[in-house]
Amino acid sequence: MQPTATPEPGAGLEGVITVSPIHGGPSRADLSDSGPLANVAFVVENERGTVTSFTTDDQGQFRISLAPGHYSVSREGRKGGIGKVGPFEVDVVAGKMTRVQWNCDTGIR
């Protein structure tokens, strides 16, 4: 995949993507309702199309370099189904890593 904008040193996007609920039924004090969205591929697009892609790690974390601009981040290859995993809109500014925490809905009830 060929980037459509040259990444800028020190600029980009980093963060964590979580998903909830991760189990059915009511919430319980001894069991977390959310967890990392681990090892999932995402695509990053701007008004010209796909810029790059990334995959979250085991903890749902990621870090990518990007040129300043407005981007939409969505799950790669996802075309509907239960749950909601993006798209997420984000602005990257010059000389700064933009930090995000995105929470997704599994659709489990």
C-alpha positions as CSV (number, residue, x, y, z in Angstrom):
1,M,0.0,0.0,0.0
2,Q,1.5,3.3,-1.1
3,P,1.0,6.3,1.3
4,T,-0.7,9.3,-0.2
5,A,1.0,11.8,2.2
6,T,4.5,11.7,3.6
7,P,4.6,11.0,7.4
8,E,6.1,13.8,9.4
9,P,8.7,13.0,12.1
10,G,7.1,13.2,15.5
11,A,3.6,13.4,14.1
12,G,1.0,10.6,14.0
13,L,-1.5,8.7,15.9
14,E,-1.2,6.4,19.0
15,G,-3.6,4.9,21.4
16,V,-5.7,1.9,22.4
17,I,-8.8,0.4,21.1
18,T,-11.1,-1.5,23.5
19,V,-14.3,-3.5,23.0
20,S,-17.3,-4.0,25.3
21,P,-19.2,-5.8,26.5
22,I,-17.1,-8.9,26.3
23,H,-19.6,-11.2,28.0
24,G,-23.3,-11.5,28.0
25,G,-25.6,-10.8,30.9
26,P,-25.5,-8.1,33.6
27,S,-22.3,-6.4,34.7
28,R,-20.4,-8.0,37.6
29,A,-18.1,-6.3,40.1
30,D,-15.5,-9.1,39.8
31,L,-15.5,-9.2,36.0
32,S,-14.5,-6.4,33.6
33,D,-17.0,-5.5,30.9
34,S,-14.3,-4.4,28.4
35,G,-11.1,-5.7,27.0
36,P,-8.5,-4.8,24.3
37,L,-9.4,-5.2,20.7
38,A,-6.3,-7.3,20.1
39,N,-4.6,-8.2,16.8
40,V,-7.2,-6.5,14.6
41,A,-6.3,-4.7,11.3
42,F,-7.4,-1.2,10.6
43,V,-7.1,1.1,7.5
44,V,-6.4,4.9,7.7
45,E,-7.9,7.0,5.0
46,N,-8.0,10.7,4.1
47,E,-10.0,12.5,1.4
48,R,-7.7,11.0,-1.3
49,G,-8.2,7.4,-0.2
50,T,-6.2,4.8,1.8
51,V,-3.0,6.2,3.4
52,T,-1.8,3.3,5.5
53,S,-2.9,0.4,7.7
54,F,-2.0,-1.0,11.1
55,T,-2.8,-3.9,13.4
56,T,-3.4,-3.5,17.1
57,D,-1.1,-5.5,19.5
58,D,-2.2,-8.0,22.2
59,Q,-3.2,-5.1,24.4
60,G,-5.2,-3.3,21.7
61,Q,-2.5,-0.6,21.3
62,F,-1.0,0.9,18.2
63,R,1.3,3.7,17.0
64,I,1.7,5.1,13.5
65,S,3.4,8.0,11.9
66,L,1.2,10.3,9.7
67,A,1.4,13.6,8.0
68,P,-0.8,16.3,9.6
69,G,-4.4,16.2,8.4
70,H,-7.8,14.7,8.9
71,Y,-8.2,10.9,8.8
72,S,-10.9,8.3,9.1
73,V,-9.8,5.0,10.8
74,S,-11.9,1.8,10.2
75,R,-11.6,-1.9,10.6
76,E,-10.1,-3.5,7.5
77,G,-12.5,-5.6,5.5
78,R,-15.5,-5.1,7.9
79,K,-18.7,-4.7,5.9
80,G,-21.5,-4.8,8.5
81,G,-22.6,-7.5,11.0
82,I,-23.2,-7.2,14.7
83,G,-21.3,-4.6,16.7
84,K,-19.7,-1.3,15.8
85,V,-15.9,-0.9,15.2
86,G,-15.4,2.6,13.9
87,P,-15.0,4.4,11.7
88,F,-13.3,6.9,13.9
89,E,-12.5,10.5,12.8
90,V,-9.2,12.1,14.0
91,D,-7.1,15.1,13.3
92,V,-3.3,14.9,13.3
93,V,-1.3,18.1,13.9
94,A,2.3,18.9,13.0
95,G,5.0,17.8,15.5
96,K,2.6,15.9,17.8
97,M,1.5,12.3,18.4
98,T,-2.3,12.5,18.7
99,R,-3.4,10.2,21.6
100,V,-6.8,8.4,21.3
101,Q,-8.8,5.8,23.2
102,W,-11.6,4.4,21.1
103,N,-14.2,2.1,22.5
104,C,-16.1,-0.3,20.3
105,D,-19.4,-2.1,20.8
106,T,-19.5,-5.9,20.4
107,G,-23.3,-6.0,20.0
108,I,-23.5,-8.6,22.8
109,R,-26.5,-8.0,25.1
